[in-house]
Amino acid sequence: MSSKLILFIDDEEDIQTLVSFCFDLEIGWQLITASSGEKGIALATVKQPDAILLDAMMPELDGLQTLELLQKSPKTRHIPVIFITAKAQASDRRIFYNAGAKGVIVKPFDSLTLTSQISGFLGWETND
């Protein structure tokens, strides 16, 4: 698989650390993180990641608001977004997909299968 740059936007440092650990296991994937929607949008604009993992529940700018702003910008609208969230209800998932998400991964997630789940949502080949 070719090298991938993934931006993870989540306000919880523990979750950022766990996801970072998952990415350390995946050869050729690089993770960058942002602790808020505002910082994530700024990083996405500059770094142009291959995909964005986005928490739904964050203070100030939540995940849906962040996704909306990403989609409005010509510089970031092409970047696929996958939500990583504790909101597991079918109605929540429907809202995320209707907003334009490519996938939804529910917290707590399996750290051993996280990157393969991401690959599956985005149609990327995996290393297995």
C-alpha positions as protocol buffer text, in pm:
chain_id: "A"
residue {
  index: 1
  type: MET
  ca { x: 0 y: 0 z: 0 }
}
residue {
  index: 2
  type: SER
  ca { x: 122 y: 346 z: -78 }
}
residue {
  index: 3
  type: SER
  ca { x: 203 y: 591 z: 199 }
}
residue {
  index: 4
  type: LYS
  ca { x: -105 y: 750 z: 359 }
}
residue {
  index: 5
  type: LEU
  ca { x: -136 y: 1063 z: 570 }
}
residue {
  index: 6
  type: ILE
  ca { x: -431 y: 1058 z: 809 }
}
residue {
  index: 7
  type: LEU
  ca { x: -551 y: 1351 z: 1020 }
}
residue {
  index: 8
  type: PHE
  ca { x: -723 y: 1258 z: 1347 }
}
residue {
  index: 9
  type: ILE
  ca { x: -933 y: 1531 z: 1509 }
}
residue {
  index: 10
  type: ASP
  ca { x: -1029 y: 1452 z: 1870 }
}
residue {
  index: 11
  type: ASP
  ca { x: -1021 y: 1659 z: 2188 }
}
residue {
  index: 12
  type: GLU
  ca { x: -927 y: 1362 z: 2411 }
}
residue {
  index: 13
  type: GLU
  ca { x: -552 y: 1307 z: 2444 }
}
residue {
  index: 14
  type: ASP
  ca { x: -596 y: 943 z: 2557 }
}
residue {
  index: 15
  type: ILE
  ca { x: -786 y: 858 z: 2239 }
}
residue {
  index: 16
  type: GLN
  ca { x: -524 y: 1036 z: 2027 }
}
residue {
  index: 17
  type: THR
  ca { x: -255 y: 825 z: 2195 }
}
residue {
  index: 18
  type: LEU
  ca { x: -446 y: 501 z: 2134 }
}
residue {
  index: 19
  type: VAL
  ca { x: -509 y: 580 z: 1767 }
}
residue {
  index: 20
  type: SER
  ca { x: -145 y: 681 z: 1729 }
}
residue {
  index: 21
  type: PHE
  ca { x: -44 y: 340 z: 1866 }
}
residue {
  index: 22
  type: CYS
  ca { x: -272 y: 170 z: 1610 }
}
residue {
  index: 23
  type: PHE
  ca { x: -106 y: 364 z: 1330 }
}
residue {
  index: 24
  type: ASP
  ca { x: 241 y: 269 z: 1452 }
}
residue {
  index: 25
  type: LEU
  ca { x: 146 y: -89 z: 1363 }
}
residue {
  index: 26
  type: GLU
  ca { x: 51 y: 2 z: 1005 }
}
residue {
  index: 27
  type: ILE
  ca { x: 348 y: 31 z: 771 }
}
residue {
  index: 28
  type: GLY
  ca { x: 336 y: 336 z: 549 }
}
residue {
  index: 29
  type: TRP
  ca { x: 65 y: 527 z: 737 }
}
residue {
  index: 30
  type: GLN
  ca { x: 141 y: 854 z: 911 }
}
residue {
  index: 31
  type: LEU
  ca { x: -92 y: 1010 z: 1166 }
}
residue {
  index: 32
  type: ILE
  ca { x: -117 y: 1377 z: 1250 }
}
residue {
  index: 33
  type: THR
  ca { x: -354 y: 1497 z: 1521 }
}
residue {
  index: 34
  type: ALA
  ca { x: -554 y: 1805 z: 1612 }
}
residue {
  index: 35
  type: SER
  ca { x: -732 y: 1867 z: 1941 }
}
residue {
  index: 36
  type: SER
  ca { x: -1019 y: 2077 z: 1803 }
}
residue {
  index: 37
  type: GLY
  ca { x: -1227 y: 2125 z: 1491 }
}
residue {
  index: 38
  type: GLU
  ca { x: -1066 y: 2462 z: 1424 }
}
residue {
  index: 39
  type: LYS
  ca { x: -712 y: 2322 z: 1447 }
}
residue {
  index: 40
  type: GLY
  ca { x: -814 y: 2023 z: 1237 }
}
residue {
  index: 41
  type: ILE
  ca { x: -952 y: 2239 z: 957 }
}
residue {
  index: 42
  type: ALA
  ca { x: -632 y: 2446 z: 955 }
}
residue {
  index: 43
  type: LEU
  ca { x: -414 y: 2132 z: 943 }
}
residue {
  index: 44
  type: ALA
  ca { x: -628 y: 1972 z: 670 }
}
residue {
  index: 45
  type: THR
  ca { x: -597 y: 2284 z: 458 }
}
residue {
  index: 46
  type: VAL
  ca { x: -218 y: 2290 z: 483 }
}
residue {
  index: 47
  type: LYS
  ca { x: -128 y: 1918 z: 496 }
}
residue {
  index: 48
  type: GLN
  ca { x: -393 y: 1780 z: 256 }
}
residue {
  index: 49
  type: PRO
  ca { x: -430 y: 1439 z: 427 }
}
residue {
  index: 50
  type: ASP
  ca { x: -557 y: 1131 z: 243 }
}
residue {
  index: 51
  type: ALA
  ca { x: -837 y: 1099 z: 500 }
}
residue {
  index: 52
  type: ILE
  ca { x: -970 y: 1254 z: 820 }
}
residue {
  index: 53
  type: LEU
  ca { x: -1085 y: 1068 z: 1130 }
}
residue {
  index: 54
  type: LEU
  ca { x: -1322 y: 1292 z: 1323 }
}
residue {
  index: 55
  type: ASP
  ca { x: -1472 y: 1278 z: 1671 }
}
residue {
  index: 56
  type: ALA
  ca { x: -1839 y: 1376 z: 1681 }
}
residue {
  index: 57
  type: MET
  ca { x: -1852 y: 1526 z: 2030 }
}
residue {
  index: 58
  type: MET
  ca { x: -1607 y: 1810 z: 2086 }
}
residue {
  index: 59
  type: PRO
  ca { x: -1647 y: 2147 z: 2259 }
}
residue {
  index: 60
  type: GLU
  ca { x: -1697 y: 2464 z: 2053 }
}
residue {
  index: 61
  type: LEU
  ca { x: -1698 y: 2312 z: 1702 }
}
residue {
  index: 62
  type: ASP
  ca { x: -1843 y: 1960 z: 1705 }
}
residue {
  index: 63
  type: GLY
  ca { x: -1778 y: 1693 z: 1444 }
}
residue {
  index: 64
  type: LEU
  ca { x: -2076 y: 1771 z: 1223 }
}
residue {
  index: 65
  type: GLN
  ca { x: -1994 y: 2143 z: 1221 }
}
residue {
  index: 66
  type: THR
  ca { x: -1631 y: 2059 z: 1142 }
}
residue {
  index: 67
  type: LEU
  ca { x: -1736 y: 1832 z: 855 }
}
residue {
  index: 68
  type: GLU
  ca { x: -1964 y: 2102 z: 716 }
}
residue {
  index: 69
  type: LEU
  ca { x: -1680 y: 2355 z: 714 }
}
residue {
  index: 70
  type: LEU
  ca { x: -1441 y: 2103 z: 555 }
}
residue {
  index: 71
  type: GLN
  ca { x: -1695 y: 2037 z: 280 }
}
residue {
  index: 72
  type: LYS
  ca { x: -1746 y: 2409 z: 212 }
}
residue {
  index: 73
  type: SER
  ca { x: -1378 y: 2470 z: 142 }
}
residue {
  index: 74
  type: PRO
  ca { x: -1246 y: 2393 z: -208 }
}
residue {
  index: 75
  type: LYS
  ca { x: -914 y: 2296 z: -43 }
}
residue {
  index: 76
  type: THR
  ca { x: -1062 y: 2025 z: 182 }
}
residue {
  index: 77
  type: ARG
  ca { x: -1395 y: 1913 z: 33 }
}
residue {
  index: 78
  type: HIS
  ca { x: -1232 y: 1621 z: -152 }
}
residue {
  index: 79
  type: ILE
  ca { x: -1086 y: 1466 z: 167 }
}
residue {
  index: 80
  type: PRO
  ca { x: -1290 y: 1166 z: 289 }
}
residue {
  index: 81
  type: VAL
  ca { x: -1405 y: 1181 z: 652 }
}
residue {
  index: 82
  type: ILE
  ca { x: -1472 y: 890 z: 887 }
}
residue {
  index: 83
  type: PHE
  ca { x: -1631 y: 955 z: 1225 }
}
residue {
  index: 84
  type: ILE
  ca { x: -1486 y: 786 z: 1533 }
}
residue {
  index: 85
  type: THR
  ca { x: -1751 y: 833 z: 1797 }
}
residue {
  index: 86
  type: ALA
  ca { x: -1931 y: 692 z: 2099 }
}
residue {
  index: 87
  type: LYS
  ca { x: -2263 y: 781 z: 1929 }
}
residue {
  index: 88
  type: ALA
  ca { x: -2363 y: 433 z: 1816 }
}
residue {
  index: 89
  type: GLN
  ca { x: -2738 y: 466 z: 1757 }
}
residue {
  index: 90
  type: ALA
  ca { x: -2865 y: 394 z: 1406 }
}
residue {
  index: 91
  type: SER
  ca { x: -3014 y: 745 z: 1395 }
}
residue {
  index: 92
  type: ASP
  ca { x: -2671 y: 897 z: 1475 }
}
residue {
  index: 93
  type: ARG
  ca { x: -2505 y: 692 z: 1202 }
}
residue {
  index: 94
  type: ARG
  ca { x: -2770 y: 803 z: 953 }
}
residue {
  index: 95
  type: ILE
  ca { x: -2700 y: 1166 z: 1041 }
}
residue {
  index: 96
  type: PHE
  ca { x: -2325 y: 1117 z: 988 }
}
residue {
  index: 97
  type: TYR
  ca { x: -2372 y: 943 z: 652 }
}
residue {
  index: 98
  type: ASN
  ca { x: -2627 y: 1201 z: 537 }
}
residue {
  index: 99
  type: ALA
  ca { x: -2376 y: 1474 z: 624 }
}
residue {
  index: 100
  type: GLY
  ca { x: -2122 y: 1311 z: 392 }
}
residue {
  index: 101
  type: ALA
  ca { x: -1917 y: 1077 z: 612 }
}
residue {
  index: 102
  type: LYS
  ca { x: -1758 y: 778 z: 438 }
}
residue {
  index: 103
  type: GLY
  ca { x: -1781 y: 566 z: 751 }
}
residue {
  index: 104
  type: VAL
  ca { x: -1851 y: 548 z: 1123 }
}
residue {
  index: 105
  type: ILE
  ca { x: -1630 y: 364 z: 1374 }
}
residue {
  index: 106
  type: VAL
  ca { x: -1777 y: 328 z: 1720 }
}
residue {
  index: 107
  type: LYS
  ca { x: -1578 y: 387 z: 2039 }
}
residue {
  index: 108
  type: PRO
  ca { x: -1452 y: 179 z: 2200 }
}
residue {
  index: 109
  type: PHE
  ca { x: -1299 y: 34 z: 1884 }
}
residue {
  index: 110
  type: ASP
  ca { x: -1074 y: -268 z: 1834 }
}
residue {
  index: 111
  type: SER
  ca { x: -721 y: -129 z: 1809 }
}
residue {
  index: 112
  type: LEU
  ca { x: -605 y: -434 z: 1612 }
}
residue {
  index: 113
  type: THR
  ca { x: -857 y: -379 z: 1333 }
}
residue {
  index: 114
  type: LEU
  ca { x: -880 y: 2 z: 1323 }
}
residue {
  index: 115
  type: THR
  ca { x: -665 y: 53 z: 1014 }
}
residue {
  index: 116
  type: SER
  ca { x: -837 y: -229 z: 826 }
}
residue {
  index: 117
  type: GLN
  ca { x: -1175 y: -72 z: 907 }
}
residue {
  index: 118
  type: ILE
  ca { x: -1051 y: 260 z: 769 }
}
residue {
  index: 119
  type: SER
  ca { x: -917 y: 87 z: 457 }
}
residue {
  index: 120
  type: GLY
  ca { x: -1251 y: -87 z: 409 }
}
residue {
  index: 121
  type: PHE
  ca { x: -1451 y: 236 z: 426 }
}
residue {
  index: 122
  type: LEU
  ca { x: -1217 y: 408 z: 179 }
}
residue {
  index: 123
  type: GLY
  ca { x: -1158 y: 116 z: -57 }
}
residue {
  index: 124
  type: TRP
  ca { x: -784 y: 107 z: 14 }
}
residue {
  index: 125
  type: GLU
  ca { x: -588 y: -215 z: -10 }
}
residue {
  index: 126
  type: THR
  ca { x: -452 y: -349 z: 319 }
}
residue {
  index: 127
  type: ASN
  ca { x: -120 y: -510 z: 403 }
}
residue {
  index: 128
  type: ASP
  ca { x: -271 y: -840 z: 521 }
}
